[in-house]
C-alpha cells in the first residue's frame, strides 16, 4: 500500500500539471489553429477584411442604424 504522502503528491502533481495533446492529430490541429486566422487575414484584401468585421459586429451586437 502506498504512503499517504506519496498519494497526495501524485494527486497534486496530476491536477496541476498541464495536459499535453497525446495524438499527432491533436498536435497538428493545434498548430494549424494557431496560424490559420493570421494566414487567412494576410490573403484577404483590406476591403474584404473590413466587410467581414462589419458583418461579425452586426451579428454580435445587432444593427445600430438610427
PDB file of N, CA, C and O in Angstrom:
ATOM      1  N   UNK A   1       0.837  -1.183   0.000  1.00  0.00           N
ATOM      2  CA  UNK A   1       0.000   0.000   0.000  1.00  0.00           C
ATOM      3  C   UNK A   1       0.886   1.252   0.000  1.00  0.00           C
ATOM      4  O   UNK A   1       1.915   1.290   0.675  1.00  0.00           O
ATOM      5  N   UNK A   2       0.485   2.260  -0.752  1.00  0.00           N
ATOM      6  CA  UNK A   2       1.285   3.476  -0.897  1.00  0.00           C
ATOM      7  C   UNK A   2       1.160   4.361   0.339  1.00  0.00           C
ATOM      8  O   UNK A   2       0.131   4.381   1.015  1.00  0.00           O
ATOM      9  N   UNK A   3       2.206   5.068   0.601  1.00  0.00           N
ATOM     10  CA  UNK A   3       2.221   6.034   1.685  1.00  0.00           C
ATOM     11  C   UNK A   3       1.248   7.172   1.359  1.00  0.00           C
ATOM     12  O   UNK A   3       1.131   7.569   0.200  1.00  0.00           O
ATOM     13  N   UNK A   4       0.558   7.693   2.359  1.00  0.00           N
ATOM     14  CA  UNK A   4      -0.407   8.777   2.127  1.00  0.00           C
ATOM     15  C   UNK A   4       0.261  10.020   1.539  1.00  0.00           C
ATOM     16  O   UNK A   4      -0.332  10.708   0.709  1.00  0.00           O
ATOM     17  N   UNK A   5       1.471  10.306   1.959  1.00  0.00           N
ATOM     18  CA  UNK A   5       2.176  11.462   1.405  1.00  0.00           C
ATOM     19  C   UNK A   5       2.474  11.262  -0.077  1.00  0.00           C
ATOM     20  O   UNK A   5       2.372  12.209  -0.857  1.00  0.00           O
ATOM     21  N   UNK A   6       2.835  10.063  -0.470  1.00  0.00           N
ATOM     22  CA  UNK A   6       3.089   9.780  -1.876  1.00  0.00           C
ATOM     23  C   UNK A   6       1.813   9.910  -2.697  1.00  0.00           C
ATOM     24  O   UNK A   6       1.829  10.452  -3.803  1.00  0.00           O
ATOM     25  N   UNK A   7       0.707   9.410  -2.151  1.00  0.00           N
ATOM     26  CA  UNK A   7      -0.578   9.546  -2.858  1.00  0.00           C
ATOM     27  C   UNK A   7      -0.951  11.009  -3.015  1.00  0.00           C
ATOM     28  O   UNK A   7      -1.380  11.430  -4.089  1.00  0.00           O
ATOM     29  N   UNK A   8      -0.790  11.791  -1.946  1.00  0.00           N
ATOM     30  CA  UNK A   8      -1.122  13.220  -2.006  1.00  0.00           C
ATOM     31  C   UNK A   8      -0.251  13.925  -3.036  1.00  0.00           C
ATOM     32  O   UNK A   8      -0.743  14.758  -3.797  1.00  0.00           O
ATOM     33  N   UNK A   9       1.031  13.603  -3.067  1.00  0.00           N
ATOM     34  CA  UNK A   9       1.940  14.196  -4.042  1.00  0.00           C
ATOM     35  C   UNK A   9       1.488  13.874  -5.461  1.00  0.00           C
ATOM     36  O   UNK A   9       1.449  14.758  -6.318  1.00  0.00           O
ATOM     37  N   UNK A  10       1.146  12.615  -5.713  1.00  0.00           N
ATOM     38  CA  UNK A  10       0.721  12.199  -7.050  1.00  0.00           C
ATOM     39  C   UNK A  10      -0.555  12.923  -7.468  1.00  0.00           C
ATOM     40  O   UNK A  10      -0.671  13.363  -8.612  1.00  0.00           O
ATOM     41  N   UNK A  11      -1.505  13.049  -6.559  1.00  0.00           N
ATOM     42  CA  UNK A  11      -2.776  13.714  -6.872  1.00  0.00           C
ATOM     43  C   UNK A  11      -2.547  15.186  -7.195  1.00  0.00           C
ATOM     44  O   UNK A  11      -3.098  15.700  -8.169  1.00  0.00           O
ATOM     45  N   UNK A  12      -1.738  15.869  -6.386  1.00  0.00           N
ATOM     46  CA  UNK A  12      -1.454  17.286  -6.633  1.00  0.00           C
ATOM     47  C   UNK A  12      -0.708  17.451  -7.952  1.00  0.00           C
ATOM     48  O   UNK A  12      -1.011  18.356  -8.729  1.00  0.00           O
ATOM     49  N   UNK A  13       0.261  16.585  -8.204  1.00  0.00           N
ATOM     50  CA  UNK A  13       1.036  16.662  -9.435  1.00  0.00           C
ATOM     51  C   UNK A  13       0.140  16.474 -10.661  1.00  0.00           C
ATOM     52  O   UNK A  13       0.253  17.228 -11.627  1.00  0.00           O
ATOM     53  N   UNK A  14      -0.740  15.487 -10.629  1.00  0.00           N
ATOM     54  CA  UNK A  14      -1.638  15.224 -11.759  1.00  0.00           C
ATOM     55  C   UNK A  14      -2.630  16.357 -11.975  1.00  0.00           C
ATOM     56  O   UNK A  14      -3.003  16.649 -13.111  1.00  0.00           O
ATOM     57  N   UNK A  15      -3.057  16.992 -10.898  1.00  0.00           N
ATOM     58  CA  UNK A  15      -4.074  18.040 -11.045  1.00  0.00           C
ATOM     59  C   UNK A  15      -3.485  19.391 -11.424  1.00  0.00           C
ATOM     60  O   UNK A  15      -4.213  20.256 -11.910  1.00  0.00           O
ATOM     61  N   UNK A  16      -2.184  19.598 -11.216  1.00  0.00           N
ATOM     62  CA  UNK A  16      -1.597  20.907 -11.510  1.00  0.00           C
ATOM     63  C   UNK A  16      -0.762  20.940 -12.773  1.00  0.00           C
ATOM     64  O   UNK A  16      -0.535  22.023 -13.314  1.00  0.00           O
ATOM     65  N   UNK A  17      -0.301  19.821 -13.262  1.00  0.00           N
ATOM     66  CA  UNK A  17       0.490  19.809 -14.485  1.00  0.00           C
ATOM     67  C   UNK A  17      -0.413  19.992 -15.693  1.00  0.00           C
ATOM     68  O   UNK A  17      -1.490  19.399 -15.758  1.00  0.00           O
ATOM     69  N   UNK A  18       0.018  20.810 -16.654  1.00  0.00           N
ATOM     70  CA  UNK A  18      -0.810  20.994 -17.856  1.00  0.00           C
ATOM     71  C   UNK A  18      -0.885  19.700 -18.662  1.00  0.00           C
ATOM     72  O   UNK A  18       0.090  18.956 -18.765  1.00  0.00           O
ATOM     73  N   UNK A  19      -2.036  19.455 -19.216  1.00  0.00           N
ATOM     74  CA  UNK A  19      -2.230  18.282 -20.063  1.00  0.00           C
ATOM     75  C   UNK A  19      -1.699  18.603 -21.450  1.00  0.00           C
ATOM     76  O   UNK A  19      -1.954  19.687 -21.977  1.00  0.00           O
ATOM     77  N   UNK A  20      -0.976  17.688 -22.037  1.00  0.00           N
ATOM     78  CA  UNK A  20      -0.455  17.875 -23.385  1.00  0.00           C
ATOM     79  C   UNK A  20      -1.225  16.982 -24.349  1.00  0.00           C
ATOM     80  O   UNK A  20      -1.656  15.891 -23.974  1.00  0.00           O
ATOM     81  N   UNK A  21      -1.400  17.436 -25.587  1.00  0.00           N
ATOM     82  CA  UNK A  21      -2.070  16.583 -26.572  1.00  0.00           C
ATOM     83  C   UNK A  21      -1.308  15.272 -26.731  1.00  0.00           C
ATOM     84  O   UNK A  21      -0.077  15.250 -26.728  1.00  0.00           O
ATOM     85  N   UNK A  22      -2.044  14.203 -26.868  1.00  0.00           N
ATOM     86  CA  UNK A  22      -1.410  12.896 -26.887  1.00  0.00           C
ATOM     87  C   UNK A  22      -1.286  12.298 -28.281  1.00  0.00           C
ATOM     88  O   UNK A  22      -0.406  11.471 -28.520  1.00  0.00           O
ATOM     89  N   UNK A  23      -2.140  12.697 -29.190  1.00  0.00           N
ATOM     90  CA  UNK A  23      -2.089  12.098 -30.516  1.00  0.00           C
ATOM     91  C   UNK A  23      -1.510  13.089 -31.516  1.00  0.00           C
ATOM     92  O   UNK A  23      -1.623  14.299 -31.321  1.00  0.00           O
ATOM     93  N   UNK A  24      -0.896  12.594 -32.580  1.00  0.00           N
ATOM     94  CA  UNK A  24      -0.359  13.502 -33.610  1.00  0.00           C
ATOM     95  C   UNK A  24      -1.443  14.396 -34.216  1.00  0.00           C
ATOM     96  O   UNK A  24      -1.169  15.542 -34.571  1.00  0.00           O
ATOM     97  N   UNK A  25      -2.663  13.886 -34.336  1.00  0.00           N
ATOM     98  CA  UNK A  25      -3.741  14.699 -34.909  1.00  0.00           C
ATOM     99  C   UNK A  25      -4.042  15.898 -34.017  1.00  0.00           C
ATOM    100  O   UNK A  25      -4.282  16.994 -34.522  1.00  0.00           O
ATOM    101  N   UNK A  26      -4.034  15.711 -32.724  1.00  0.00           N
ATOM    102  CA  UNK A  26      -4.288  16.825 -31.818  1.00  0.00           C
ATOM    103  C   UNK A  26      -3.168  17.853 -31.886  1.00  0.00           C
ATOM    104  O   UNK A  26      -3.418  19.058 -31.860  1.00  0.00           O
ATOM    105  N   UNK A  27      -1.943  17.375 -31.971  1.00  0.00           N
ATOM    106  CA  UNK A  27      -0.797  18.284 -32.050  1.00  0.00           C
ATOM    107  C   UNK A  27      -0.852  19.080 -33.346  1.00  0.00           C
ATOM    108  O   UNK A  27      -0.690  20.300 -33.326  1.00  0.00           O
ATOM    109  N   UNK A  28      -1.078  18.410 -34.473  1.00  0.00           N
ATOM    110  CA  UNK A  28      -1.143  19.104 -35.765  1.00  0.00           C
ATOM    111  C   UNK A  28      -2.336  20.033 -35.839  1.00  0.00           C
ATOM    112  O   UNK A  28      -2.233  21.104 -36.436  1.00  0.00           O
ATOM    113  N   UNK A  29      -3.458  19.667 -35.259  1.00  0.00           N
ATOM    114  CA  UNK A  29      -4.633  20.532 -35.256  1.00  0.00           C
ATOM    115  C   UNK A  29      -4.371  21.824 -34.520  1.00  0.00           C
ATOM    116  O   UNK A  29      -4.798  22.891 -34.962  1.00  0.00           O
ATOM    117  N   UNK A  30      -3.682  21.743 -33.419  1.00  0.00           N
ATOM    118  CA  UNK A  30      -3.357  22.946 -32.658  1.00  0.00           C
ATOM    119  C   UNK A  30      -2.426  23.850 -33.459  1.00  0.00           C
ATOM    120  O   UNK A  30      -2.611  25.067 -33.471  1.00  0.00           O
ATOM    121  N   UNK A  31      -1.436  23.278 -34.124  1.00  0.00           N
ATOM    122  CA  UNK A  31      -0.516  24.081 -34.936  1.00  0.00           C
ATOM    123  C   UNK A  31      -1.274  24.830 -36.029  1.00  0.00           C
ATOM    124  O   UNK A  31      -1.034  26.014 -36.262  1.00  0.00           O
ATOM    125  N   UNK A  32      -2.174  24.143 -36.683  1.00  0.00           N
ATOM    126  CA  UNK A  32      -2.947  24.783 -37.741  1.00  0.00           C
ATOM    127  C   UNK A  32      -3.849  25.871 -37.206  1.00  0.00           C
ATOM    128  O   UNK A  32      -4.010  26.913 -37.840  1.00  0.00           O
ATOM    129  N   UNK A  33      -4.437  25.643 -36.046  1.00  0.00           N
ATOM    130  CA  UNK A  33      -5.310  26.645 -35.447  1.00  0.00           C
ATOM    131  C   UNK A  33      -4.575  27.895 -35.038  1.00  0.00           C
ATOM    132  O   UNK A  33      -5.130  28.992 -35.093  1.00  0.00           O
ATOM    133  N   UNK A  34      -3.336  27.745 -34.628  1.00  0.00           N
ATOM    134  CA  UNK A  34      -2.567  28.911 -34.197  1.00  0.00           C
ATOM    135  C   UNK A  34      -2.194  29.831 -35.348  1.00  0.00           C
ATOM    136  O   UNK A  34      -2.075  31.041 -35.157  1.00  0.00           O
ATOM    137  N   UNK A  35      -2.008  29.281 -36.533  1.00  0.00           N
ATOM    138  CA  UNK A  35      -1.583  30.124 -37.650  1.00  0.00           C
ATOM    139  C   UNK A  35      -2.678  30.351 -38.685  1.00  0.00           C
ATOM    140  O   UNK A  35      -2.491  31.161 -39.593  1.00  0.00           O
ATOM    141  N   UNK A  36      -3.796  29.673 -38.583  1.00  0.00           N
ATOM    142  CA  UNK A  36      -4.835  29.727 -39.612  1.00  0.00           C
ATOM    143  C   UNK A  36      -5.465  31.093 -39.804  1.00  0.00           C
ATOM    144  O   UNK A  36      -5.600  31.554 -40.937  1.00  0.00           O
ATOM    145  N   UNK A  37      -5.855  31.752 -38.716  1.00  0.00           N
ATOM    146  CA  UNK A  37      -6.508  33.053 -38.824  1.00  0.00           C
ATOM    147  C   UNK A  37      -5.586  34.110 -39.395  1.00  0.00           C
ATOM    148  O   UNK A  37      -5.995  34.926 -40.221  1.00  0.00           O
ATOM    149  N   UNK A  38      -4.352  34.093 -38.955  1.00  0.00           N
ATOM    150  CA  UNK A  38      -3.381  35.080 -39.452  1.00  0.00           C
ATOM    151  C   UNK A  38      -3.109  34.851 -40.939  1.00  0.00           C
ATOM    152  O   UNK A  38      -3.045  35.804 -41.715  1.00  0.00           O
ATOM    153  N   UNK A  39      -2.952  33.596 -41.328  1.00  0.00           N
ATOM    154  CA  UNK A  39      -2.688  33.289 -42.738  1.00  0.00           C
ATOM    155  C   UNK A  39      -3.878  33.695 -43.605  1.00  0.00           C
ATOM    156  O   UNK A  39      -3.696  34.202 -44.712  1.00  0.00           O
ATOM    157  N   UNK A  40      -5.089  33.475 -43.107  1.00  0.00           N
ATOM    158  CA  UNK A  40      -6.278  33.857 -43.870  1.00  0.00           C
ATOM    159  C   UNK A  40      -6.349  35.375 -44.020  1.00  0.00           C
ATOM    160  O   UNK A  40      -6.639  35.881 -45.105  1.00  0.00           O
ATOM    161  N   UNK A  41      -6.088  36.095 -42.942  1.00  0.00           N
ATOM    162  CA  UNK A  41      -6.150  37.558 -42.988  1.00  0.00           C
ATOM    163  C   UNK A  41      -5.137  38.137 -43.964  1.00  0.00           C
ATOM    164  O   UNK A  41      -5.418  39.130 -44.634  1.00  0.00           O
ATOM    165  N   UNK A  42      -3.966  37.525 -44.047  1.00  0.00           N
ATOM    166  CA  UNK A  42      -2.945  38.018 -44.967  1.00  0.00           C
ATOM    167  C   UNK A  42      -3.351  37.844 -46.425  1.00  0.00           C
ATOM    168  O   UNK A  42      -2.910  38.604 -47.287  1.00  0.00           O
ATOM    169  N   UNK A  43      -4.187  36.852 -46.705  1.00  0.00           N
ATOM    170  CA  UNK A  43      -4.607  36.598 -48.085  1.00  0.00           C
ATOM    171  C   UNK A  43      -5.765  37.497 -48.515  1.00  0.00           C
ATOM    172  O   UNK A  43      -5.990  37.676 -49.711  1.00  0.00           O
ATOM    173  N   UNK A  44      -6.501  38.065 -47.559  1.00  0.00           N
ATOM    174  CA  UNK A  44      -7.669  38.880 -47.884  1.00  0.00           C
ATOM    175  C   UNK A  44      -7.268  40.338 -48.081  1.00  0.00           C
ATOM    176  O   UNK A  44      -6.311  40.828 -47.480  1.00  0.00           O
ATOM    177  N   UNK A  45      -8.021  41.010 -48.932  1.00  0.00           N
ATOM    178  CA  UNK A  45      -7.777  42.442 -49.128  1.00  0.00           C
ATOM    179  C   UNK A  45      -8.323  43.205 -47.918  1.00  0.00           C
ATOM    180  O   UNK A  45      -9.178  42.695 -47.195  1.00  0.00           O
ATOM    181  N   UNK A  46      -7.825  44.433 -47.698  1.00  0.00           N
ATOM    182  CA  UNK A  46      -8.342  45.233 -46.579  1.00  0.00           C
ATOM    183  C   UNK A  46      -9.854  45.455 -46.665  1.00  0.00           C
ATOM    184  O   UNK A  46     -10.535  45.487 -45.640  1.00  0.00           O
ATOM    185  N   UNK A  47     -10.378  45.606 -47.880  1.00  0.00           N
ATOM    186  CA  UNK A  47     -11.815  45.825 -48.058  1.00  0.00           C
ATOM    187  C   UNK A  47     -12.613  44.593 -47.610  1.00  0.00           C
ATOM    188  O   UNK A  47     -13.625  44.724 -46.921  1.00  0.00           O
ATOM    189  N   UNK A  48     -12.165  43.424 -47.994  1.00  0.00           N
ATOM    190  CA  UNK A  48     -12.870  42.195 -47.621  1.00  0.00           C
ATOM    191  C   UNK A  48     -12.772  41.972 -46.116  1.00  0.00           C
ATOM    192  O   UNK A  48     -13.748  41.557 -45.491  1.00  0.00           O
ATOM    193  N   UNK A  49     -11.598  42.244 -45.521  1.00  0.00           N
ATOM    194  CA  UNK A  49     -11.461  42.104 -44.067  1.00  0.00           C
ATOM    195  C   UNK A  49     -12.418  43.036 -43.347  1.00  0.00           C
ATOM    196  O   UNK A  49     -13.013  42.661 -42.337  1.00  0.00           O
ATOM    197  N   UNK A  50     -12.568  44.250 -43.862  1.00  0.00           N
ATOM    198  CA  UNK A  50     -13.489  45.216 -43.269  1.00  0.00           C
ATOM    199  C   UNK A  50     -14.931  44.728 -43.358  1.00  0.00           C
ATOM    200  O   UNK A  50     -15.693  44.847 -42.399  1.00  0.00           O
ATOM    201  N   UNK A  51     -15.301  44.181 -44.508  1.00  0.00           N
ATOM    202  CA  UNK A  51     -16.663  43.655 -44.666  1.00  0.00           C
ATOM    203  C   UNK A  51     -16.928  42.514 -43.702  1.00  0.00           C
ATOM    204  O   UNK A  51     -18.005  42.442 -43.110  1.00  0.00           O
ATOM    205  N   UNK A  52     -15.969  41.627 -43.538  1.00  0.00           N
ATOM    206  CA  UNK A  52     -16.119  40.506 -42.615  1.00  0.00           C
ATOM    207  C   UNK A  52     -16.271  41.027 -41.187  1.00  0.00           C
ATOM    208  O   UNK A  52     -17.115  40.540 -40.434  1.00  0.00           O
ATOM    209  N   UNK A  53     -15.459  42.012 -40.814  1.00  0.00           N
ATOM    210  CA  UNK A  53     -15.527  42.575 -39.468  1.00  0.00           C
ATOM    211  C   UNK A  53     -16.865  43.264 -39.227  1.00  0.00           C
ATOM    212  O   UNK A  53     -17.440  43.129 -38.147  1.00  0.00           O
ATOM    213  N   UNK A  54     -17.369  43.999 -40.216  1.00  0.00           N
ATOM    214  CA  UNK A  54     -18.660  44.663 -40.072  1.00  0.00           C
ATOM    215  C   UNK A  54     -19.781  43.646 -39.916  1.00  0.00           C
ATOM    216  O   UNK A  54     -20.677  43.824 -39.092  1.00  0.00           O
ATOM    217  N   UNK A  55     -19.731  42.597 -40.697  1.00  0.00           N
ATOM    218  CA  UNK A  55     -20.748  41.548 -40.605  1.00  0.00           C
ATOM    219  C   UNK A  55     -20.706  40.884 -39.221  1.00  0.00           C
ATOM    220  O   UNK A  55     -21.748  40.631 -38.618  1.00  0.00           O
ATOM    221  N   UNK A  56     -19.505  40.608 -38.729  1.00  0.00           N
ATOM    222  CA  UNK A  56     -19.365  39.981 -37.416  1.00  0.00           C
ATOM    223  C   UNK A  56     -19.904  40.892 -36.318  1.00  0.00           C
ATOM    224  O   UNK A  56     -20.576  40.426 -35.397  1.00  0.00           O
ATOM    225  N   UNK A  57     -19.612  42.188 -36.411  1.00  0.00           N
ATOM    226  CA  UNK A  57     -20.100  43.129 -35.407  1.00  0.00           C
ATOM    227  C   UNK A  57     -21.621  43.209 -35.423  1.00  0.00           C
ATOM    228  O   UNK A  57     -22.249  43.249 -34.365  1.00  0.00           O
ATOM    229  N   UNK A  58     -22.221  43.232 -36.618  1.00  0.00           N
ATOM    230  CA  UNK A  58     -23.685  43.277 -36.707  1.00  0.00           C
ATOM    231  C   UNK A  58     -24.313  42.018 -36.124  1.00  0.00           C
ATOM    232  O   UNK A  58     -25.334  42.086 -35.440  1.00  0.00           O
ATOM    233  N   UNK A  59     -23.706  40.881 -36.392  1.00  0.00           N
ATOM    234  CA  UNK A  59     -24.230  39.626 -35.854  1.00  0.00           C
ATOM    235  C   UNK A  59     -24.115  39.595 -34.335  1.00  0.00           C
ATOM    236  O   UNK A  59     -25.003  39.092 -33.647  1.00  0.00           O
ATOM    237  N   UNK A  60     -23.025  40.133 -33.823  1.00  0.00           N
ATOM    238  CA  UNK A  60     -22.819  40.088 -32.390  1.00  0.00           C
ATOM    239  C   UNK A  60     -23.641  41.131 -31.642  1.00  0.00           C
ATOM    240  O   UNK A  60     -24.276  40.824 -30.634  1.00  0.00           O
ATOM    241  N   UNK A  61     -23.626  42.349 -32.133  1.00  0.00           N
ATOM    242  CA  UNK A  61     -24.233  43.463 -31.408  1.00  0.00           C
ATOM    243  C   UNK A  61     -25.558  43.934 -31.992  1.00  0.00           C
ATOM    244  O   UNK A  61     -26.262  44.719 -31.357  1.00  0.00           O
ATOM    245  N   UNK A  62     -25.907  43.479 -33.170  1.00  0.00           N
ATOM    246  CA  UNK A  62     -27.128  43.956 -33.812  1.00  0.00           C
ATOM    247  C   UNK A  62     -26.831  45.218 -34.602  1.00  0.00           C
ATOM    248  O   UNK A  62     -25.733  45.770 -34.522  1.00  0.00           O
ATOM    249  N   UNK A  63     -27.796  45.661 -35.350  1.00  0.00           N
ATOM    250  CA  UNK A  63     -27.619  46.844 -36.169  1.00  0.00           C
ATOM    251  C   UNK A  63     -27.849  48.103 -35.344  1.00  0.00           C
ATOM    252  O   UNK A  63     -28.816  48.175 -34.585  1.00  0.00           O
ATOM    253  N   UNK A  64     -26.968  49.099 -35.483  1.00  0.00           N
ATOM    254  CA  UNK A  64     -27.116  50.363 -34.773  1.00  0.00           C
ATOM    255  C   UNK A  64     -27.525  51.487 -35.714  1.00  0.00           C
ATOM    256  O   UNK A  64     -27.285  52.658 -35.421  1.00  0.00           O
ATOM    257  N   UNK A  65     -28.134  51.147 -36.828  1.00  0.00           N
ATOM    258  CA  UNK A  65     -28.594  52.175 -37.765  1.00  0.00           C
ATOM    259  C   UNK A  65     -29.712  52.980 -37.122  1.00  0.00           C
ATOM    260  O   UNK A  65     -30.723  52.423 -36.694  1.00  0.00           O
ATOM    261  N   UNK A  66     -29.523  54.299 -37.058  1.00  0.00           N
ATOM    262  CA  UNK A  66     -30.557  55.161 -36.468  1.00  0.00           C
ATOM    263  C   UNK A  66     -31.370  55.847 -37.526  1.00  0.00           C
ATOM    264  O   UNK A  66     -32.282  56.609 -37.207  1.00  0.00           O
TER     265      UNK A  66
END
